[in-house]
């Protein structure tokens, strides 16, 4: 399969690009969904370039590699990718087992990126900084759809340009966290705290163990990522009883965070709610419900002071040694500024998806399948897929991303019938990719990590 790409320094922009139809599709982000897009393009014999800002595929997953997903392997492998791997003698994992992030990278993403149809067209350490149309800014309309895309990338400190006939943005939202501030605004105080605040899922029982040992720790957020941190801290407290755990949530009922517990069709997910319920009831975790953070500041001795509305009254909590923030993520839309996009004003998702995924109404199990039609942008042949297509909504499924790119690629390849036929095979309860738990926190016989 011949691949063509025009890559040039800014000083070389005077040379004309090849005919648009001869240019590759540029996929941004070499995570599971981006690699799946490459696999589907390969299946249609379509040229592509897969660009990744990190030093390896799955770079974002590596930051939470110690965590195990609730969804078993069978829901985390794209079908086209599966076929590519089979052709090269890949040994599939136990499809009913639950992979860690590190296992997803080592046993799936690395082998997939090393296949003969993907490896030559994978560009690592390549950060996309902006996308536009060749010789046209966002305001220009005439002849716009006939112009190729220009993708500006940083490589080894230099700015280069890739030309493309289509662009698929699969960069996700991980690494672009929401602030702890309940208004959703980054304030200078929170921005300036770095040594004592962790955004994401720290390896509390591994590399970050000493950071939280016998410390006074606050965990902010009510989702499964926050619960995972609380469970690990509780296990830490068993060995180091001076460890103090405070859980700050905006919800007025802590019971709303427990989920289905024993009624959950996914046993590992249900066990998570049951265990956190027990820890709260036994007083191992102190809960401050209906707490809305207004300000976080670092004290002179390096601790963190949190001020907020606690059950309607302004309150300053006793200082914490460490704070773990799990308040969700938001998409980075800055690289799309010169493209014509339709982004929902509330969810920051693809516009047509907003009513389908609104977390005020939907859970991951109630989002219906969707594809190219719903993901279509005013900028023809530009698509946002994967977690980024959901914006701030936390209901994204990895399997949903696979179906998105299957449909989008079929459309780009001219297979309109396949593009319009959208299906998604999931258990009745849905399988949320954000529902995570560590094995050491729940025992080797519980089916979770």
Residue pairs with C-beta under 8 A, 6 or more apart in sequence:
1 42
1 45
1 47
1 117
2 47
3 24
3 47
3 48
3 49
3 120
3 121
4 18
4 22
4 23
4 24
4 47
5 23
5 24
5 47
5 49
5 162
5 163
6 17
6 18
6 23
6 161
6 162
6 163
7 160
7 161
7 162
8 15
8 160
8 161
9 158
9 159
9 160
9 161
10 159
10 161
13 161
17 23
17 134
17 148
17 163
18 163
20 146
20 147
20 148
20 165
21 165
22 47
22 165
23 47
23 148
23 163
23 164
23 165
24 46
24 47
24 48
24 49
24 121
24 164
24 165
25 37
25 41
25 46
25 47
25 48
25 49
25 164
25 165
25 166
25 167
25 168
25 412
26 48
26 49
26 51
26 149
26 151
26 162
26 164
26 166
26 167
26 168
27 34
27 37
27 38
27 41
27 48
27 49
27 50
27 51
27 167
27 168
27 170
28 34
28 51
28 128
28 151
28 167
28 168
28 169
28 170
28 171
29 51
29 52
29 53
29 169
29 170
29 171
29 172
29 386
30 50
30 51
30 52
30 54
30 57
30 58
30 59
30 109
30 113
30 122
30 124
31 57
31 58
31 59
31 60
31 61
31 109
31 170
31 172
31 386
32 58
32 61
32 76
32 78
32 104
32 108
32 109
32 398
32 401
32 402
33 170
33 172
33 385
33 386
33 387
33 398
33 401
33 402
33 404
33 405
34 50
34 52
34 168
34 170
34 171
34 386
35 50
35 57
35 78
35 81
35 109
35 112
35 113
35 118
36 78
36 80
36 81
36 401
36 402
36 405
36 406
37 48
37 50
37 168
37 170
37 385
37 405
37 408
37 409
38 48
38 50
38 118
38 121
38 122
39 78
39 80
39 81
39 83
39 84
39 112
39 118
40 78
40 80
40 405
40 406
40 409
40 410
41 47
41 48
41 409
41 412
41 413
42 48
42 80
42 84
42 117
42 118
43 80
43 83
43 409
44 409
44 410
44 412
44 413
44 415
46 409
46 412
46 413
47 121
48 121
49 121
49 123
49 162
49 164
50 118
50 121
50 122
50 123
51 123
51 126
51 128
51 151
51 153
51 162
52 59
52 122
52 123
52 124
52 125
52 126
53 59
53 125
53 126
53 127
53 128
54 60
54 62
54 124
54 125
55 124
55 125
56 62
56 105
56 110
56 124
57 105
57 109
57 110
57 112
57 113
57 122
57 124
58 101
58 104
58 105
58 109
58 110
60 172
60 174
60 175
61 101
61 104
61 105
61 109
62 101
62 102
62 105
63 174
63 175
63 200
63 201
64 101
64 200
64 201
64 436
65 100
65 101
65 102
65 105
66 100
66 101
66 102
66 203
66 205
66 206
66 438
67 100
67 101
67 201
67 228
67 436
67 437
67 438
67 449
68 98
68 99
68 100
68 101
68 436
68 437
68 438
68 439
68 448
68 449
69 76
69 98
69 99
69 100
69 101
69 104
69 433
69 435
69 436
70 98
70 266
70 268
70 269
70 431
70 432
70 435
70 436
70 437
70 448
71 98
71 397
71 398
71 399
71 431
71 432
71 433
71 435
72 95
72 96
72 97
72 98
72 99
73 92
73 93
73 94
73 95
73 96
73 97
73 98
73 99
74 95
74 96
75 397
75 398
75 399
75 426
75 431
76 99
76 104
76 108
76 398
76 399
77 92
77 108
78 402
78 405
78 406
79 402
79 406
80 406
81 108
81 112
82 92
84 112
84 115
84 117
84 118
85 92
85 108
85 111
85 112
85 115
87 115
88 111
88 115
88 116
90 111
93 99
93 103
93 107
93 108
98 268
98 447
98 448
98 449
99 107
99 108
100 439
100 449
112 118
113 119
113 122
123 153
123 155
125 155
125 156
126 153
126 154
126 155
127 153
127 154
127 155
128 151
128 152
128 153
128 171
128 335
129 152
129 153
129 154
129 159
129 335
130 151
130 152
130 335
130 337
130 338
131 149
131 150
131 151
131 152
131 167
131 169
131 335
131 336
131 338
131 339
131 382
132 138
132 149
132 150
132 152
132 338
132 339
133 140
133 144
133 147
133 148
133 149
133 150
133 338
133 339
134 147
134 148
134 149
134 150
134 163
135 147
136 143
136 144
136 147
137 338
138 337
138 338
138 339
138 340
145 380
145 381
148 163
148 164
148 165
149 163
149 164
149 165
149 166
149 167
149 381
149 382
150 161
150 162
150 163
150 164
151 161
151 162
151 163
151 164
151 167
152 159
152 160
152 161
153 159
153 160
153 161
153 162
154 160
165 381
166 381
166 382
166 383
166 412
167 381
167 382
167 383
168 383
168 385
168 405
168 408
169 335
169 336
169 382
169 383
169 384
169 385
169 388
170 385
170 386
170 388
170 401
170 405
171 332
171 386
171 388
172 386
172 387
172 388
173 329
173 330
173 331
173 332
173 387
173 388
173 390
173 391
173 392
174 200
174 329
174 387
175 200
175 329
176 329
176 330
176 331
176 332
177 199
177 200
177 325
177 327
177 328
177 329
177 330
178 184
178 327
178 328
178 329
178 330
178 392
179 185
179 186
179 187
179 190
179 325
179 327
180 190
180 197
180 220
180 293
180 296
180 306
180 323
180 325
180 327
181 187
181 190
181 293
181 294
181 295
181 296
182 250
182 292
182 293
182 294
182 308
182 309
183 294
187 295
187 296
189 295
189 296
189 297
189 298
190 197
190 295
190 296
192 298
193 296
193 297
193 298
193 304
193 323
195 302
196 298
196 302
196 303
196 304
196 320
196 321
196 322
196 323
197 296
197 304
197 322
197 323
197 324
197 325
198 208
198 322
198 323
198 324
198 325
199 325
199 326
200 225
200 326
201 225
201 228
201 229
201 326
201 436
202 208
202 211
202 212
202 229
202 324
203 209
204 211
204 212
204 229
204 232
204 233
204 236
205 232
205 235
205 236
205 438
205 440
205 441
209 236
211 322
212 233
212 236
212 243
212 322
213 236
213 240
213 243
214 240
214 242
214 243
215 243
215 244
215 321
215 322
216 244
216 246
216 318
216 319
216 320
216 321
216 322
217 233
217 243
217 244
217 245
217 246
217 320
217 321
217 322
217 323
217 324
218 246
218 247
218 248
218 304
218 306
218 317
218 320
218 322
218 323
218 324
219 226
219 229
219 230
219 233
219 245
219 246
219 247
219 248
219 323
219 324
219 326
220 226
220 248
220 249
220 293
220 323
220 324
220 325
220 326
220 327
221 249
221 325
221 326
221 327
221 328
222 249
222 250
222 251
222 256
222 257
223 326
223 328
223 394
223 434
224 269
224 272
224 432
224 434
224 435
224 436
224 437
225 326
225 434
225 436
226 247
226 249
226 324
226 326
227 257
227 272
227 273
227 276
227 437
228 272
228 436
228 437
228 438
228 441
229 324
229 326
230 245
230 247
230 276
230 279
230 285
231 272
231 275
231 276
231 279
231 437
231 438
231 441
231 442
232 438
232 440
232 441
233 243
233 245
233 285
234 245
234 279
234 284
234 285
234 441
235 440
235 441
236 243
237 243
237 245
237 284
244 286
245 284
245 285
245 286
246 285
246 286
246 287
246 288
246 317
246 320
247 254
247 280
247 285
247 286
247 287
247 288
248 288
248 291
248 293
248 306
248 308
249 257
249 287
249 288
249 289
249 290
249 291
250 290
250 291
250 292
251 257
251 289
251 290
252 289
252 290
253 289
254 280
254 287
254 289
255 277
257 273
257 276
258 273
258 274
258 276
258 277
259 269
259 270
259 272
259 273
260 269
260 270
260 273
260 429
261 270
261 273
261 274
261 277
262 270
262 274
263 270
264 270
264 273
264 429
265 427
265 428
265 429
266 427
266 429
266 431
266 435
267 446
267 447
267 448
268 437
268 442
268 446
268 447
268 448
269 432
269 435
269 437
271 437
271 442
271 446
271 447
271 448
272 435
272 437
272 442
272 448
275 441
275 442
276 285
279 285
280 287
288 310
288 317
289 311
290 310
290 311
290 312
291 308
291 309
291 310
291 311
291 315
292 308
292 309
292 310
293 306
293 307
293 308
294 307
294 308
294 309
294 314
295 306
295 307
295 308
296 304
296 305
296 306
296 307
296 323
297 304
297 305
297 307
298 304
298 305
299 305
299 319
303 319
303 320
303 321
304 319
304 320
304 321
304 322
304 323
305 316
305 317
305 319
306 316
306 317
306 320
306 323
307 314
307 315
307 316
307 317
308 314
308 315
308 317
309 315
328 392
328 394
329 387
329 392
330 348
330 391
330 392
331 348
331 384
331 388
331 391
331 392
333 341
333 343
333 348
336 384
339 377
339 379
339 382
340 377
340 378
340 379
341 377
341 378
341 379
341 382
341 384
342 350
342 351
342 352
342 377
342 378
343 349
343 350
343 351
343 391
344 350
344 351
344 353
344 354
344 391
346 354
346 358
347 353
347 354
347 357
347 358
347 359
347 390
347 391
347 392
347 393
348 391
348 392
349 357
349 389
349 390
349 391
349 392
349 393
350 374
350 375
350 377
350 384
350 389
350 391
352 370
352 373
352 374
352 375
352 376
353 370
353 374
353 375
353 389
353 390
354 391
356 362
356 367
356 368
356 370
356 374
357 367
357 390
357 393
357 395
357 396
358 393
359 393
359 394
359 395
362 395
363 395
363 430
363 432
364 395
364 396
364 397
364 430
364 431
364 432
364 433
365 426
365 428
365 429
365 430
366 430
367 395
367 397
367 400
367 430
369 400
369 403
369 422
369 423
369 424
370 400
370 403
370 404
370 422
371 403
371 404
371 406
371 407
371 408
371 419
371 420
371 422
372 383
372 407
372 408
372 410
372 411
372 419
372 420
373 407
373 419
373 420
375 383
375 384
375 385
375 389
375 404
375 407
375 408
376 383
377 383
377 384
381 412
383 408
385 401
385 404
385 405
385 408
386 396
386 401
386 404
386 405
387 396
387 401
387 433
389 396
389 401
389 404
390 396
394 432
394 434
395 432
396 433
396 434
397 426
397 430
397 431
397 432
397 433
398 433
399 424
399 425
399 426
399 431
400 424
403 422
403 423
403 424
406 418
407 418
407 419
407 420
407 422
408 419
410 416
410 418
410 419
411 419
437 448
437 449
438 448
438 449
439 448
439 449
440 449
441 448
441 449
442 448
442 449
